[in-house]
């Protein structure tokens, strides 16, 4: 704007003084003087604009610097808080190669020692509010294998002994997924450590035991040098899991010695050395 005013004033003066049409040297000197005058006026007129622009640039730079400093300080504080929280928290997720329990695999805190006096206590989180094994869930007082594991997370909500649903909404409940209506088959089973048999009471067996019809027995694999590793009844162990083959007397062992519990006498766990119900203290305390 200032440059435009200068050019207009300059042109008017030169036109009035006749510059460029052969006038006298005095007129030329006057024109030079006029140019000098208007040049100074232009400088004075432009000076506030220049100073104003400089001030604005300086203020903007200062604000940006201050903002960046504040952001840096805030980021540093947030990072320090996060580091402090991680340092004081005891529920950090373990590395993938160190996951050694179903509870950790499904997002839990990991195994917690349940019976320090017994090396046969299973690795279970006893402070997760779950009275069943880590890969099981409660339904109407019995322990079933988790629907989230049976359906690979597609239908994680158990709505019946035989069915799982995507959610607790009425529509999903009526559209539950059912794998089988045969008892102790499909989704109507216990967890892996319990042999995927029938659902059972709250609790778990010792690591040297197996579950059969809701009771804990010493594992068949620990008798007869492991030749008959599969339990088919309280006093019977078989070479195979095939029911037809287990009808052959040559493939089975029947003895009252097989109807016993596991554990070590004196380890403080109720029911050791005798057939017993699942032990609740092994899954929740």
C-alpha positions as CSV (number, residue, x, y, z in Angstrom):
1,X,0.0,0.0,0.0
2,X,2.8,2.4,0.9
3,X,4.6,1.7,-2.3
4,X,1.5,2.4,-4.4
5,X,1.1,5.8,-2.7
6,X,4.7,6.6,-3.3
7,X,4.5,5.8,-7.0
8,X,1.3,7.9,-7.4
9,X,2.8,10.9,-5.6
10,X,6.0,10.6,-7.6
11,X,4.1,10.5,-10.9
12,X,2.1,13.6,-9.9
13,X,5.1,15.6,-9.0
14,X,7.1,14.7,-12.1
15,X,4.1,15.6,-14.3
16,X,3.7,18.9,-12.5
17,X,7.4,19.7,-12.8
18,X,7.6,18.5,-16.4
19,X,10.2,16.0,-15.8
20,X,11.3,14.2,-19.0
21,X,10.1,17.1,-21.4
22,X,13.4,19.1,-21.5
23,X,12.8,21.5,-18.6
24,X,15.7,23.3,-16.9
25,X,18.2,21.8,-14.5
26,X,16.6,23.7,-11.7
27,X,13.4,21.8,-12.3
28,X,15.4,18.6,-12.4
29,X,17.0,19.5,-9.0
30,X,13.6,20.2,-7.6
31,X,12.4,16.9,-8.9
32,X,15.3,15.1,-7.2
33,X,14.6,16.9,-4.0
34,X,11.0,15.9,-4.3
35,X,12.0,12.3,-4.8
36,X,14.2,12.4,-1.7
37,X,11.4,14.0,0.3
38,X,8.8,11.4,-0.8
39,X,11.4,8.6,-0.2
40,X,11.9,9.7,3.4
41,X,8.1,10.0,3.8
42,X,7.7,6.5,2.4
43,X,10.3,5.2,4.8
44,X,8.6,6.8,7.7
45,X,5.2,5.5,6.5
46,X,6.5,2.0,5.9
47,X,8.5,1.8,9.2
48,X,5.4,1.1,11.4
49,X,4.4,-1.7,9.1
50,X,7.9,-3.2,9.2
51,X,8.1,-2.9,12.9
52,X,4.6,-4.3,13.4
53,X,5.4,-7.3,11.2
54,X,8.7,-7.9,13.1
55,X,6.8,-7.7,16.4
56,X,4.2,-10.2,15.2
57,X,6.9,-12.6,14.0
58,X,8.7,-12.3,17.3
59,X,5.6,-12.9,19.4
60,X,4.6,-15.9,17.2
61,X,8.0,-17.4,17.5
62,X,8.0,-17.0,21.3
63,X,4.5,-18.5,21.6
64,X,5.5,-21.5,19.5
65,X,8.7,-22.0,21.5
66,X,6.7,-21.7,24.8
67,X,4.0,-24.1,23.4
68,X,6.6,-26.6,22.3
69,X,8.3,-26.4,25.7
70,X,5.0,-27.0,27.5
71,X,4.2,-29.9,25.2
72,X,7.6,-31.3,25.8
73,X,7.3,-30.9,29.5
74,X,3.8,-32.5,29.5
75,X,5.0,-35.4,27.4
76,X,8.0,-35.9,29.7
77,X,5.7,-35.9,32.7
78,X,3.3,-38.4,31.1
79,X,6.2,-40.7,30.2
80,X,7.6,-40.5,33.7
81,X,4.2,-41.3,35.2
82,X,3.8,-44.3,32.8
83,X,7.3,-45.5,33.8
84,X,6.5,-45.1,37.5
85,X,3.2,-47.0,37.1
86,X,4.9,-49.8,35.2
87,X,7.6,-50.0,37.9
88,X,5.1,-50.2,40.7
89,X,2.5,-52.5,39.0
90,X,2.7,-56.2,39.6
91,X,0.2,-57.2,36.9
92,X,2.3,-56.7,33.8
93,X,1.7,-59.1,30.9
94,X,4.5,-61.6,30.6
95,X,6.5,-62.1,27.4
96,X,4.8,-64.5,24.9
97,X,7.6,-67.1,25.4
98,X,7.0,-67.1,29.1
99,X,3.2,-67.8,29.1
100,X,2.8,-71.1,30.9
101,X,-0.9,-71.1,31.9
102,X,-4.3,-70.8,30.4
103,X,-5.0,-67.9,32.8
104,X,-2.1,-65.9,31.3
105,X,-3.2,-66.8,27.8
106,X,-6.7,-65.4,28.4
107,X,-5.4,-62.2,29.9
108,X,-5.1,-63.1,33.6
109,X,-2.3,-62.3,36.0
110,X,-0.8,-65.7,35.8
111,X,-0.3,-68.7,38.1
112,X,-0.3,-68.1,41.8
113,X,1.2,-70.7,44.1
114,X,-1.8,-72.3,45.9
115,X,-0.4,-74.9,48.2
116,X,3.3,-74.1,48.8
117,X,3.6,-77.2,51.0
118,X,2.6,-79.4,48.1
119,X,4.5,-79.7,44.8
120,X,1.4,-81.4,43.3
121,X,-0.8,-78.3,43.4
122,X,-1.8,-77.2,39.9
123,X,-0.7,-73.8,38.5
124,X,-3.9,-71.8,39.1
125,X,-4.7,-68.2,39.8
126,X,-6.4,-68.4,43.2
127,X,-7.3,-64.8,43.4
128,X,-9.3,-64.2,40.2
129,X,-12.8,-64.8,41.5
130,X,-13.1,-68.1,39.5
131,X,-13.7,-71.2,41.6
132,X,-13.1,-73.4,38.6
133,X,-9.9,-74.2,36.8
134,X,-8.4,-71.4,34.7
135,X,-9.8,-72.8,31.5
136,X,-13.2,-73.3,33.0
137,X,-16.2,-71.1,34.0
138,X,-19.1,-71.5,36.5
139,X,-22.6,-72.2,35.3
140,X,-25.3,-73.0,37.9
141,X,-22.7,-74.3,40.3
142,X,-20.8,-76.6,38.0
143,X,-17.5,-76.0,36.1
144,X,-17.6,-76.1,32.3
145,X,-14.8,-75.4,29.8
146,X,-15.0,-71.8,28.9
147,X,-17.1,-70.9,25.9
148,X,-14.5,-68.5,24.7
149,X,-12.0,-71.4,24.3
150,X,-14.6,-73.8,22.8
151,X,-15.7,-71.3,20.2
152,X,-12.4,-69.5,19.6
153,X,-13.9,-66.3,21.0
154,X,-16.9,-66.3,18.6
155,X,-19.5,-67.1,21.2
156,X,-17.9,-66.4,24.6
157,X,-21.0,-66.2,26.8
158,X,-22.3,-69.5,28.3
159,X,-26.1,-69.5,28.4
160,X,-26.8,-73.2,29.1
161,X,-25.0,-76.5,29.7
162,X,-25.0,-77.2,26.0
163,X,-24.9,-73.7,24.4
164,X,-22.8,-70.6,24.0
165,X,-23.8,-67.2,22.7
166,X,-22.1,-64.1,21.2
167,X,-23.5,-61.8,24.0
168,X,-26.1,-61.7,26.8
169,X,-28.6,-59.9,24.6
170,X,-32.0,-61.6,24.2
171,X,-31.5,-62.2,20.4
172,X,-28.1,-63.8,20.9
173,X,-29.3,-66.0,23.7
174,X,-32.2,-67.4,21.6
175,X,-29.6,-67.9,18.8
176,X,-27.1,-69.7,21.0
177,X,-24.6,-72.1,19.4
178,X,-25.0,-75.8,20.4
179,X,-22.4,-78.3,19.4
180,X,-24.2,-81.4,20.8
181,X,-27.1,-82.3,23.1
182,X,-25.5,-85.4,24.3
183,X,-24.4,-85.1,28.0
184,X,-20.7,-84.6,28.5
185,X,-20.2,-83.9,24.8
186,X,-19.9,-80.8,22.7
187,X,-19.9,-77.7,25.0
188,X,-21.1,-79.8,28.0
189,X,-17.6,-80.7,29.1
190,X,-15.0,-79.9,31.7
191,X,-11.6,-78.3,31.1
192,X,-8.5,-79.9,29.7
193,X,-6.8,-80.7,33.0
194,X,-10.0,-82.5,34.0
195,X,-9.9,-84.6,30.9
196,X,-12.7,-82.8,29.1
197,X,-15.1,-85.1,30.9
198,X,-18.4,-84.2,32.5
199,X,-18.8,-80.8,34.2
200,X,-17.9,-81.0,37.9
201,X,-18.2,-79.3,41.3
202,X,-16.0,-76.2,42.0
203,X,-12.3,-77.0,42.6
204,X,-9.6,-79.1,40.9
205,X,-7.6,-82.2,41.3
206,X,-3.9,-82.5,42.1
207,X,-1.4,-82.8,39.2
208,X,-0.9,-86.6,39.8
209,X,-4.7,-87.1,39.7
210,X,-7.4,-87.3,37.0
211,X,-11.1,-86.7,37.2
212,X,-13.7,-89.3,36.6
213,X,-17.4,-88.8,37.1
214,X,-16.7,-85.7,39.3
215,X,-14.2,-87.5,41.6
216,X,-10.4,-87.2,41.8
217,X,-8.4,-90.4,41.3
218,X,-4.7,-91.2,41.1
219,X,-3.8,-91.2,37.4
220,X,-4.0,-94.6,35.7
221,X,-0.7,-93.8,33.9
222,X,1.1,-94.0,37.3
223,X,0.1,-97.7,37.7
224,X,1.5,-100.7,35.8
225,X,4.3,-98.7,34.3
226,X,1.8,-96.7,32.3
227,X,0.6,-99.7,30.2
228,X,-3.1,-98.9,31.0
229,X,-3.2,-95.1,31.0
230,X,-6.9,-94.5,30.4
231,X,-9.4,-94.6,33.3
232,X,-12.8,-96.0,32.4
233,X,-14.2,-96.6,35.9
234,X,-13.3,-96.2,39.5
235,X,-11.4,-99.5,39.6
236,X,-10.6,-99.9,35.9
237,X,-7.9,-98.7,33.6
238,X,-7.6,-99.4,29.8
239,X,-4.9,-99.4,27.2
240,X,-7.1,-97.4,24.8
241,X,-9.7,-94.6,24.7
242,X,-11.8,-96.7,22.4
243,X,-14.8,-98.2,24.3
244,X,-15.0,-101.2,22.0
245,X,-11.3,-102.1,22.7
246,X,-11.8,-101.7,26.4
247,X,-14.4,-104.4,26.3
248,X,-11.6,-106.8,25.6
249,X,-10.3,-108.2,29.0
250,X,-6.8,-108.2,27.5
251,X,-6.8,-104.4,27.3
252,X,-7.9,-103.6,30.8
253,X,-6.9,-103.9,34.4
254,X,-9.4,-104.1,37.2
255,X,-8.2,-103.6,40.8
256,X,-9.4,-102.0,44.0
257,X,-5.9,-100.5,44.2
258,X,-6.9,-98.2,41.3
259,X,-9.7,-96.7,43.3
260,X,-7.4,-94.3,45.2
261,X,-6.6,-90.6,45.3
262,X,-3.2,-89.0,44.6
263,X,-1.2,-86.7,46.7
264,X,1.4,-87.2,49.4
265,X,0.2,-88.2,52.8
266,X,0.8,-85.3,55.2
267,X,1.0,-82.5,52.6
268,X,-2.0,-80.8,54.3
269,X,-4.4,-81.3,51.4
270,X,-7.7,-82.8,52.5
271,X,-8.6,-86.0,50.7
272,X,-5.0,-87.2,49.8
273,X,-4.6,-90.9,49.4
274,X,-8.3,-91.4,49.0
275,X,-10.8,-90.7,46.3
276,X,-12.2,-87.2,46.8
277,X,-14.2,-84.3,45.4
278,X,-12.4,-81.5,43.6
279,X,-10.4,-79.3,46.1
280,X,-11.8,-75.8,46.1
281,X,-8.7,-74.2,47.7
282,X,-6.7,-75.2,44.6
283,X,-8.7,-72.8,42.4
284,X,-9.7,-70.0,44.7
285,X,-8.7,-68.9,48.2
